[in-house]
């Protein structure tokens, strides 16, 4: 899944995928929001996101 649509980020010239990833829940449960995470899970999730081509 590395052929995700991309757009230029403002005037920077950097191309970013139109699909992003919100990482709030990687903190685990904060103020009643999120879900419990094992210590190894955030790294696995972020690597899966990058492997999918999201930047």
Biotite code that builds the C-alpha atoms (Angstrom):
import biotite.structure as struc

atoms = struc.array([
    struc.Atom([0.000, 0.000, 0.000], chain_id="A", res_id=1, res_name="UNK", atom_name="CA", element="C"),
    struc.Atom([2.778, 2.436, -0.863], chain_id="A", res_id=2, res_name="UNK", atom_name="CA", element="C"),
    struc.Atom([0.916, 4.167, -3.688], chain_id="A", res_id=3, res_name="UNK", atom_name="CA", element="C"),
    struc.Atom([-1.140, 6.462, -1.445], chain_id="A", res_id=4, res_name="UNK", atom_name="CA", element="C"),
    struc.Atom([-2.151, 9.832, -2.894], chain_id="A", res_id=5, res_name="UNK", atom_name="CA", element="C"),
    struc.Atom([0.174, 12.684, -1.920], chain_id="A", res_id=6, res_name="UNK", atom_name="CA", element="C"),
    struc.Atom([-0.059, 16.455, -1.772], chain_id="A", res_id=7, res_name="UNK", atom_name="CA", element="C"),
    struc.Atom([2.496, 19.200, -1.331], chain_id="A", res_id=8, res_name="UNK", atom_name="CA", element="C"),
    struc.Atom([2.713, 20.519, 2.237], chain_id="A", res_id=9, res_name="UNK", atom_name="CA", element="C"),
    struc.Atom([2.174, 24.247, 1.881], chain_id="A", res_id=10, res_name="UNK", atom_name="CA", element="C"),
    struc.Atom([5.148, 25.926, 0.201], chain_id="A", res_id=11, res_name="UNK", atom_name="CA", element="C"),
    struc.Atom([7.712, 23.544, 1.682], chain_id="A", res_id=12, res_name="UNK", atom_name="CA", element="C"),
    struc.Atom([8.010, 21.316, -1.365], chain_id="A", res_id=13, res_name="UNK", atom_name="CA", element="C"),
    struc.Atom([7.566, 18.288, 0.910], chain_id="A", res_id=14, res_name="UNK", atom_name="CA", element="C"),
    struc.Atom([5.074, 15.724, -0.319], chain_id="A", res_id=15, res_name="UNK", atom_name="CA", element="C"),
    struc.Atom([2.918, 14.063, 2.316], chain_id="A", res_id=16, res_name="UNK", atom_name="CA", element="C"),
    struc.Atom([0.288, 11.376, 2.059], chain_id="A", res_id=17, res_name="UNK", atom_name="CA", element="C"),
    struc.Atom([-3.318, 12.544, 2.138], chain_id="A", res_id=18, res_name="UNK", atom_name="CA", element="C"),
    struc.Atom([-3.991, 9.798, 4.666], chain_id="A", res_id=19, res_name="UNK", atom_name="CA", element="C"),
    struc.Atom([-2.549, 10.648, 8.062], chain_id="A", res_id=20, res_name="UNK", atom_name="CA", element="C"),
    struc.Atom([-2.261, 8.910, 11.379], chain_id="A", res_id=21, res_name="UNK", atom_name="CA", element="C"),
    struc.Atom([-3.520, 10.358, 14.662], chain_id="A", res_id=22, res_name="UNK", atom_name="CA", element="C"),
    struc.Atom([-1.282, 9.061, 17.420], chain_id="A", res_id=23, res_name="UNK", atom_name="CA", element="C"),
    struc.Atom([-3.163, 10.298, 20.504], chain_id="A", res_id=24, res_name="UNK", atom_name="CA", element="C"),
    struc.Atom([-4.037, 6.793, 21.616], chain_id="A", res_id=25, res_name="UNK", atom_name="CA", element="C"),
    struc.Atom([-0.374, 5.756, 21.652], chain_id="A", res_id=26, res_name="UNK", atom_name="CA", element="C"),
    struc.Atom([-0.215, 7.459, 25.051], chain_id="A", res_id=27, res_name="UNK", atom_name="CA", element="C"),
    struc.Atom([-2.533, 4.792, 26.441], chain_id="A", res_id=28, res_name="UNK", atom_name="CA", element="C"),
    struc.Atom([-5.396, 5.814, 28.691], chain_id="A", res_id=29, res_name="UNK", atom_name="CA", element="C"),
    struc.Atom([-5.227, 9.547, 29.436], chain_id="A", res_id=30, res_name="UNK", atom_name="CA", element="C"),
    struc.Atom([-8.148, 11.370, 31.059], chain_id="A", res_id=31, res_name="UNK", atom_name="CA", element="C"),
    struc.Atom([-10.422, 8.437, 30.248], chain_id="A", res_id=32, res_name="UNK", atom_name="CA", element="C"),
    struc.Atom([-9.554, 8.535, 26.544], chain_id="A", res_id=33, res_name="UNK", atom_name="CA", element="C"),
    struc.Atom([-7.655, 5.813, 24.722], chain_id="A", res_id=34, res_name="UNK", atom_name="CA", element="C"),
    struc.Atom([-7.069, 2.186, 25.518], chain_id="A", res_id=35, res_name="UNK", atom_name="CA", element="C"),
    struc.Atom([-4.490, 0.313, 27.592], chain_id="A", res_id=36, res_name="UNK", atom_name="CA", element="C"),
    struc.Atom([-1.332, -0.519, 25.647], chain_id="A", res_id=37, res_name="UNK", atom_name="CA", element="C"),
    struc.Atom([1.451, -2.967, 26.265], chain_id="A", res_id=38, res_name="UNK", atom_name="CA", element="C"),
    struc.Atom([4.867, -1.240, 26.261], chain_id="A", res_id=39, res_name="UNK", atom_name="CA", element="C"),
    struc.Atom([5.800, -2.810, 22.908], chain_id="A", res_id=40, res_name="UNK", atom_name="CA", element="C"),
    struc.Atom([2.594, -1.835, 21.071], chain_id="A", res_id=41, res_name="UNK", atom_name="CA", element="C"),
    struc.Atom([3.303, 1.808, 20.120], chain_id="A", res_id=42, res_name="UNK", atom_name="CA", element="C"),
    struc.Atom([6.445, 0.833, 18.231], chain_id="A", res_id=43, res_name="UNK", atom_name="CA", element="C"),
    struc.Atom([4.613, -1.933, 16.364], chain_id="A", res_id=44, res_name="UNK", atom_name="CA", element="C"),
    struc.Atom([1.752, 0.398, 15.442], chain_id="A", res_id=45, res_name="UNK", atom_name="CA", element="C"),
    struc.Atom([4.039, 3.182, 14.209], chain_id="A", res_id=46, res_name="UNK", atom_name="CA", element="C"),
    struc.Atom([6.123, 0.753, 12.162], chain_id="A", res_id=47, res_name="UNK", atom_name="CA", element="C"),
    struc.Atom([2.943, -0.635, 10.548], chain_id="A", res_id=48, res_name="UNK", atom_name="CA", element="C"),
    struc.Atom([1.861, 2.909, 9.654], chain_id="A", res_id=49, res_name="UNK", atom_name="CA", element="C"),
    struc.Atom([5.240, 3.702, 8.069], chain_id="A", res_id=50, res_name="UNK", atom_name="CA", element="C"),
    struc.Atom([5.315, 0.343, 6.261], chain_id="A", res_id=51, res_name="UNK", atom_name="CA", element="C"),
    struc.Atom([1.900, 1.201, 4.798], chain_id="A", res_id=52, res_name="UNK", atom_name="CA", element="C"),
    struc.Atom([3.480, 4.304, 3.252], chain_id="A", res_id=53, res_name="UNK", atom_name="CA", element="C"),
    struc.Atom([1.915, 6.968, 5.460], chain_id="A", res_id=54, res_name="UNK", atom_name="CA", element="C"),
    struc.Atom([4.317, 9.800, 6.133], chain_id="A", res_id=55, res_name="UNK", atom_name="CA", element="C"),
])
